[in-house]
């Protein structure tokens, strides 16, 4: 059985609906953190701001398990013409190794329907980044 905090249980019992977003944090080798949200507005989680502007990021399915499980998560990153990675266009920067050795943390963020740009982030997946051409 999965454990939920009293705060989460109260929240779920008090609201009829809530909003969800995937929150992606790329930690580059040089210490740069890039944070993106799939939500329509910026999302604040654990005092970290996840930007709603930037590349479109889609992920493969995930599942929740009790304990530790090794798995593969596929991301599709679709940068726009104005999306930069270390000052260069995303595809160009990724192609020359800007993401080599980077780590990725994926949160599943939640917010109230009234939407305040912050939420709770109970889900977390960690991993390393590897790039491949489409």
ABEGO torsion letter per residue (X at the ends): XBBBBAAAAAAAAABABBBBBBBBBBBBAAGBBBBBBABABBBBBGGBBBBABEBBBBBBBBBBBBEBBBBBBBBBBBBBAABBBGGBBAAAAAAAGAABGBBBBBBBBBBBAAGBBBBBBABBBBBBBBBBBX
